[in-house]
Amino acid sequence: MVGLPTTVFVTRDGRILNLHPGPFVGPEGSRALERRIHQVLKER
């Protein structure tokens, strides 16, 4: 899967939790970004 930009979500301990290829666009993109950020913040 290739996309520019690619966002990498990394946990506090340096583990890659998720990758998102391509931009976060529009209201649905904003919601998707927020969900992924909350997911990363919950990881311990």
C-alpha distance matrix in Angstrom:
0.0 3.8 6.8 10.4 11.8 9.9 12.4 13.0 15.7 18.1 21.2 24.6 24.7 21.6 19.3 15.6 15.9 12.7 9.7 9.4 7.2 10.0 13.7 15.9 18.1 21.6 23.3 20.6 18.2 21.1 21.7 18.1 18.3 21.8 20.8 18.2 20.9 23.5 21.4 21.1 24.8 25.9 24.5 27.2
3.8 0.0 3.8 7.0 9.0 7.9 11.2 12.6 15.8 18.3 21.8 24.9 25.2 21.9 20.1 16.5 17.2 14.0 10.4 9.5 6.3 8.1 11.8 14.7 16.9 20.5 22.8 20.5 17.7 20.5 21.8 18.5 18.2 21.8 21.5 18.8 21.0 24.1 22.5 21.8 25.3 26.9 25.7 28.4
6.8 3.8 0.0 3.8 5.7 5.7 9.3 11.7 14.9 17.8 21.4 24.4 25.3 22.0 20.7 17.0 17.3 13.9 10.2 8.2 4.4 4.7 8.3 11.5 13.5 17.3 19.8 17.9 14.9 17.6 19.3 16.3 15.8 19.5 19.8 17.4 19.3 22.5 21.5 20.9 24.2 26.1 25.3 28.1
10.4 7.0 3.8 0.0 2.9 5.2 8.7 11.7 15.1 17.9 21.6 24.2 25.4 22.0 21.3 17.8 18.5 15.3 11.6 9.5 6.4 5.0 7.3 10.9 12.8 16.6 19.4 18.2 14.9 17.1 19.4 16.9 15.6 19.3 20.3 17.9 19.1 22.7 22.2 21.2 24.1 26.5 25.9 28.6
11.8 9.0 5.7 2.9 0.0 3.8 6.5 9.8 13.0 15.9 19.5 22.0 23.4 20.3 19.8 16.5 17.0 14.1 10.6 8.5 6.3 5.0 6.0 9.3 11.7 15.4 18.0 17.1 13.5 15.2 17.6 15.2 13.5 17.1 18.3 15.9 16.7 20.4 20.2 19.0 21.7 24.3 23.9 26.6
9.9 7.9 5.7 5.2 3.8 0.0 3.8 6.5 9.9 12.7 16.4 19.1 20.3 17.1 16.3 12.8 13.4 10.5 6.9 5.6 4.3 5.5 7.4 9.9 13.0 16.6 18.6 17.1 13.5 15.1 16.9 14.0 12.3 15.8 16.4 13.5 14.7 18.2 17.4 16.2 19.2 21.6 20.7 23.4
12.4 11.2 9.3 8.7 6.5 3.8 0.0 3.8 6.5 9.7 13.2 15.8 17.4 14.6 14.0 10.7 10.9 8.4 5.8 5.1 6.4 7.7 8.2 9.3 12.9 16.1 17.4 16.0 12.4 13.3 14.8 12.0 9.6 12.8 13.5 10.4 11.1 14.7 14.1 12.6 15.5 18.0 17.4 20.1
13.0 12.6 11.7 11.7 9.8 6.5 3.8 0.0 3.8 6.3 9.9 12.8 13.9 11.0 10.2 7.0 7.8 6.1 4.7 6.5 8.7 11.0 11.8 12.6 16.3 19.3 20.1 18.4 15.1 15.7 16.5 13.5 11.2 13.7 13.8 10.2 10.6 13.9 12.7 10.6 13.7 16.0 14.7 17.1
15.7 15.8 14.9 15.1 13.0 9.9 6.5 3.8 0.0 3.8 6.8 9.9 11.6 9.4 8.6 6.0 5.6 5.1 6.2 8.2 11.3 13.5 13.8 13.5 17.3 19.7 19.8 18.1 15.1 15.0 15.3 12.5 10.1 11.7 11.4 7.6 7.7 10.6 9.3 6.8 10.0 12.2 11.0 13.6
18.1 18.3 17.8 17.9 15.9 12.7 9.7 6.3 3.8 0.0 3.8 6.6 7.9 5.7 5.5 4.5 5.5 7.3 9.0 11.7 14.6 17.0 17.4 17.2 21.0 23.4 23.3 21.7 18.8 18.4 18.5 15.9 13.5 14.4 14.0 10.4 9.7 11.9 10.4 7.0 9.6 11.7 9.6 11.3
21.2 21.8 21.4 21.6 19.5 16.4 13.2 9.9 6.8 3.8 0.0 3.8 5.4 5.2 5.2 6.4 6.4 9.3 12.0 14.7 17.9 20.3 20.5 19.8 23.5 25.5 25.0 23.3 20.9 20.1 19.6 17.3 15.1 15.1 14.3 11.2 10.1 11.1 9.4 5.8 7.5 9.1 6.5 7.5
24.6 24.9 24.4 24.2 22.0 19.1 15.8 12.8 9.9 6.6 3.8 0.0 3.8 5.5 7.4 9.6 10.1 13.1 15.5 18.1 21.1 23.3 23.2 22.5 26.1 27.9 27.3 26.1 23.6 22.3 22.0 20.2 17.6 17.2 16.9 14.1 12.1 12.9 11.9 8.3 8.3 10.1 7.8 7.2
24.7 25.2 25.3 25.4 23.4 20.3 17.4 13.9 11.6 7.9 5.4 3.8 0.0 3.8 5.8 9.1 10.5 13.8 16.3 19.4 22.2 24.8 25.2 24.9 28.6 30.7 30.2 28.7 26.2 25.3 24.9 22.7 20.4 20.3 19.6 16.6 15.2 15.9 14.2 10.9 11.5 12.4 9.3 7.9
21.6 21.9 22.0 22.0 20.3 17.1 14.6 11.0 9.4 5.7 5.2 5.5 3.8 0.0 3.8 6.5 8.9 11.8 13.6 16.8 19.3 21.9 22.6 22.7 26.5 29.0 28.9 27.3 24.5 24.0 24.0 21.5 19.1 19.7 19.2 15.7 14.7 16.3 14.5 11.0 12.6 14.1 11.0 10.8
19.3 20.1 20.7 21.3 19.8 16.3 14.0 10.2 8.6 5.5 5.2 7.4 5.8 3.8 0.0 3.8 6.0 9.2 11.5 15.0 17.7 20.7 21.8 21.9 25.7 28.1 28.0 26.0 23.4 23.3 22.9 20.0 18.2 19.0 17.8 14.3 14.2 15.5 13.0 10.1 12.5 13.3 9.9 10.4
15.6 16.5 17.0 17.8 16.5 12.8 10.7 7.0 6.0 4.5 6.4 9.6 9.1 6.5 3.8 0.0 3.8 5.8 7.7 11.3 13.9 17.0 18.4 18.6 22.4 25.0 25.2 23.0 20.3 20.6 20.4 17.2 15.6 17.0 15.8 12.1 12.7 14.6 12.0 9.5 12.8 13.8 11.0 12.7
15.9 17.2 17.3 18.5 17.0 13.4 10.9 7.8 5.6 5.5 6.4 10.1 10.5 8.9 6.0 3.8 0.0 3.8 7.2 10.4 13.6 16.7 17.7 17.2 20.9 23.2 22.9 20.5 18.2 18.5 17.7 14.6 13.4 14.5 12.7 9.2 10.4 11.8 8.8 7.1 10.7 11.2 8.9 11.4
12.7 14.0 13.9 15.3 14.1 10.5 8.4 6.1 5.1 7.3 9.3 13.1 13.8 11.8 9.2 5.8 3.8 0.0 3.8 6.7 10.0 13.1 14.3 14.1 17.7 20.2 20.2 17.6 15.2 16.1 15.5 12.1 11.2 13.1 11.5 8.0 10.1 12.1 9.5 8.6 12.4 13.3 11.8 14.7
9.7 10.4 10.2 11.6 10.6 6.9 5.8 4.7 6.2 9.0 12.0 15.5 16.3 13.6 11.5 7.7 7.2 3.8 0.0 3.8 6.5 9.7 11.5 12.1 15.7 18.7 19.4 16.9 14.0 15.5 15.7 12.1 11.1 13.9 13.0 9.6 11.7 14.4 12.4 11.5 15.2 16.6 15.3 18.2
9.4 9.5 8.2 9.5 8.5 5.6 5.1 6.5 8.2 11.7 14.7 18.1 19.4 16.8 15.0 11.3 10.4 6.7 3.8 0.0 3.8 6.4 8.0 8.6 12.0 15.1 16.2 13.8 10.8 12.7 13.3 9.8 9.2 12.6 12.1 9.4 11.7 14.6 13.4 13.1 16.5 18.1 17.5 20.7
7.2 6.3 4.4 6.4 6.3 4.3 6.4 8.7 11.3 14.6 17.9 21.1 22.2 19.3 17.7 13.9 13.6 10.0 6.5 3.8 0.0 3.8 6.9 9.0 11.8 15.4 17.2 15.0 11.9 14.5 15.7 12.4 11.9 15.6 15.5 13.0 15.2 18.3 17.2 16.8 20.1 21.9 21.2 24.3
10.0 8.1 4.7 5.0 5.0 5.5 7.7 11.0 13.5 17.0 20.3 23.3 24.8 21.9 20.7 17.0 16.7 13.1 9.7 6.4 3.8 0.0 3.8 6.8 8.9 12.7 15.1 13.5 10.3 13.0 14.9 12.3 11.7 15.5 16.2 14.3 16.1 19.3 18.9 18.7 21.6 23.7 23.5 26.7
13.7 11.8 8.3 7.3 6.0 7.4 8.2 11.8 13.8 17.4 20.5 23.2 25.2 22.6 21.8 18.4 17.7 14.3 11.5 8.0 6.9 3.8 0.0 3.8 5.8 9.6 12.2 11.3 7.8 10.0 12.6 10.7 9.8 13.4 14.8 13.5 14.8 18.0 18.4 18.2 20.7 23.0 23.4 26.6
15.9 14.7 11.5 10.9 9.3 9.9 9.3 12.6 13.5 17.2 19.8 22.5 24.9 22.7 21.9 18.6 17.2 14.1 12.1 8.6 9.0 6.8 3.8 0.0 3.8 6.9 8.8 7.9 4.2 6.3 8.9 7.5 6.8 10.2 11.8 11.2 12.5 15.4 16.2 16.6 18.7 20.9 21.8 25.2
18.1 16.9 13.5 12.8 11.7 13.0 12.9 16.3 17.3 21.0 23.5 26.1 28.6 26.5 25.7 22.4 20.9 17.7 15.7 12.0 11.8 8.9 5.8 3.8 0.0 3.8 6.9 6.9 4.5 6.8 9.6 9.4 9.5 12.4 14.1 14.3 15.6 18.1 19.2 20.0 21.8 23.9 25.2 28.6
21.6 20.5 17.3 16.6 15.4 16.6 16.1 19.3 19.7 23.4 25.5 27.9 30.7 29.0 28.1 25.0 23.2 20.2 18.7 15.1 15.4 12.7 9.6 6.9 3.8 0.0 3.8 5.6 5.2 6.3 8.8 10.0 10.7 12.5 14.4 15.6 16.6 18.6 20.1 21.4 22.7 24.7 26.4 29.9
23.3 22.8 19.8 19.4 18.0 18.6 17.4 20.1 19.8 23.3 25.0 27.3 30.2 28.9 28.0 25.2 22.9 20.2 19.4 16.2 17.2 15.1 12.2 8.8 6.9 3.8 0.0 3.8 5.4 5.1 6.3 8.7 9.9 10.7 12.4 14.4 15.4 16.6 18.5 20.2 21.2 22.8 25.0 28.5
20.6 20.5 17.9 18.2 17.1 17.1 16.0 18.4 18.1 21.7 23.3 26.1 28.7 27.3 26.0 23.0 20.5 17.6 16.9 13.8 15.0 13.5 11.3 7.9 6.9 5.6 3.8 0.0 3.8 5.4 5.1 6.1 8.6 9.9 10.5 12.4 14.3 15.4 16.5 18.5 20.1 21.3 23.1 26.8
18.2 17.7 14.9 14.9 13.5 13.5 12.4 15.1 15.1 18.8 20.9 23.6 26.2 24.5 23.4 20.3 18.2 15.2 14.0 10.8 11.9 10.3 7.8 4.2 4.5 5.2 5.4 3.8 0.0 3.8 5.4 5.0 6.1 8.6 9.9 10.6 12.3 14.3 15.3 16.6 18.4 20.1 21.6 25.2
21.1 20.5 17.6 17.1 15.2 15.1 13.3 15.7 15.0 18.4 20.1 22.3 25.3 24.0 23.3 20.6 18.5 16.1 15.5 12.7 14.5 13.0 10.0 6.3 6.8 6.3 5.1 5.4 3.8 0.0 3.8 5.4 5.1 6.2 8.7 10.0 10.6 12.3 14.2 15.5 16.6 18.5 20.5 23.9
21.7 21.8 19.3 19.4 17.6 16.9 14.8 16.5 15.3 18.5 19.6 22.0 24.9 24.0 22.9 20.4 17.7 15.5 15.7 13.3 15.7 14.9 12.6 8.9 9.6 8.8 6.3 5.1 5.4 3.8 0.0 3.8 5.4 5.1 6.2 8.7 9.9 10.6 12.3 14.4 15.4 16.6 18.9 22.4
18.1 18.5 16.3 16.9 15.2 14.0 12.0 13.5 12.5 15.9 17.3 20.2 22.7 21.5 20.0 17.2 14.6 12.1 12.1 9.8 12.4 12.3 10.7 7.5 9.4 10.0 8.7 6.1 5.0 5.4 3.8 0.0 3.8 5.5 5.1 6.3 8.7 10.0 10.6 12.5 14.4 15.6 17.1 20.8
18.3 18.2 15.8 15.6 13.5 12.3 9.6 11.2 10.1 13.5 15.1 17.6 20.4 19.1 18.2 15.6 13.4 11.2 11.1 9.2 11.9 11.7 9.8 6.8 9.5 10.7 9.9 8.6 6.1 5.1 5.4 3.8 0.0 3.8 5.5 5.2 6.2 8.7 9.8 10.7 12.4 14.4 15.8 19.3
21.8 21.8 19.5 19.3 17.1 15.8 12.8 13.7 11.7 14.4 15.1 17.2 20.3 19.7 19.0 17.0 14.5 13.1 13.9 12.6 15.6 15.5 13.4 10.2 12.4 12.5 10.7 9.9 8.6 6.2 5.1 5.5 3.8 0.0 3.8 5.5 5.1 6.1 8.5 9.9 10.6 12.4 14.6 18.0
20.8 21.5 19.8 20.3 18.3 16.4 13.5 13.8 11.4 14.0 14.3 16.9 19.6 19.2 17.8 15.8 12.7 11.5 13.0 12.1 15.5 16.2 14.8 11.8 14.1 14.4 12.4 10.5 9.9 8.7 6.2 5.1 5.5 3.8 0.0 3.8 5.5 5.2 6.2 8.8 10.0 10.7 12.8 16.4
18.2 18.8 17.4 17.9 15.9 13.5 10.4 10.2 7.6 10.4 11.2 14.1 16.6 15.7 14.3 12.1 9.2 8.0 9.6 9.4 13.0 14.3 13.5 11.2 14.3 15.6 14.4 12.4 10.6 10.0 8.7 6.3 5.2 5.5 3.8 0.0 3.8 5.4 4.9 6.3 8.7 10.0 11.0 14.6
20.9 21.0 19.3 19.1 16.7 14.7 11.1 10.6 7.7 9.7 10.1 12.1 15.2 14.7 14.2 12.7 10.4 10.1 11.7 11.7 15.2 16.1 14.8 12.5 15.6 16.6 15.4 14.3 12.3 10.6 9.9 8.7 6.2 5.1 5.5 3.8 0.0 3.8 5.4 5.2 6.2 8.7 10.2 13.4
23.5 24.1 22.5 22.7 20.4 18.2 14.7 13.9 10.6 11.9 11.1 12.9 15.9 16.3 15.5 14.6 11.8 12.1 14.4 14.6 18.3 19.3 18.0 15.4 18.1 18.6 16.6 15.4 14.3 12.3 10.6 10.0 8.7 6.1 5.2 5.4 3.8 0.0 3.8 5.5 5.1 6.3 8.9 12.1
21.4 22.5 21.5 22.2 20.2 17.4 14.1 12.7 9.3 10.4 9.4 11.9 14.2 14.5 13.0 12.0 8.8 9.5 12.4 13.4 17.2 18.9 18.4 16.2 19.2 20.1 18.5 16.5 15.3 14.2 12.3 10.6 9.8 8.5 6.2 4.9 5.4 3.8 0.0 3.8 5.5 5.3 6.7 10.4
21.1 21.8 20.9 21.2 19.0 16.2 12.6 10.6 6.8 7.0 5.8 8.3 10.9 11.0 10.1 9.5 7.1 8.6 11.5 13.1 16.8 18.7 18.2 16.6 20.0 21.4 20.2 18.5 16.6 15.5 14.4 12.5 10.7 9.9 8.8 6.3 5.2 5.5 3.8 0.0 3.8 5.4 5.4 8.6
24.8 25.3 24.2 24.1 21.7 19.2 15.5 13.7 10.0 9.6 7.5 8.3 11.5 12.6 12.5 12.8 10.7 12.4 15.2 16.5 20.1 21.6 20.7 18.7 21.8 22.7 21.2 20.1 18.4 16.6 15.4 14.4 12.4 10.6 10.0 8.7 6.2 5.1 5.5 3.8 0.0 3.8 5.5 7.9
25.9 26.9 26.1 26.5 24.3 21.6 18.0 16.0 12.2 11.7 9.1 10.1 12.4 14.1 13.3 13.8 11.2 13.3 16.6 18.1 21.9 23.7 23.0 20.9 23.9 24.7 22.8 21.3 20.1 18.5 16.6 15.6 14.4 12.4 10.7 10.0 8.7 6.3 5.3 5.4 3.8 0.0 3.8 6.4
24.5 25.7 25.3 25.9 23.9 20.7 17.4 14.7 11.0 9.6 6.5 7.8 9.3 11.0 9.9 11.0 8.9 11.8 15.3 17.5 21.2 23.5 23.4 21.8 25.2 26.4 25.0 23.1 21.6 20.5 18.9 17.1 15.8 14.6 12.8 11.0 10.2 8.9 6.7 5.4 5.5 3.8 0.0 3.8
27.2 28.4 28.1 28.6 26.6 23.4 20.1 17.1 13.6 11.3 7.5 7.2 7.9 10.8 10.4 12.7 11.4 14.7 18.2 20.7 24.3 26.7 26.6 25.2 28.6 29.9 28.5 26.8 25.2 23.9 22.4 20.8 19.3 18.0 16.4 14.6 13.4 12.1 10.4 8.6 7.9 6.4 3.8 0.0
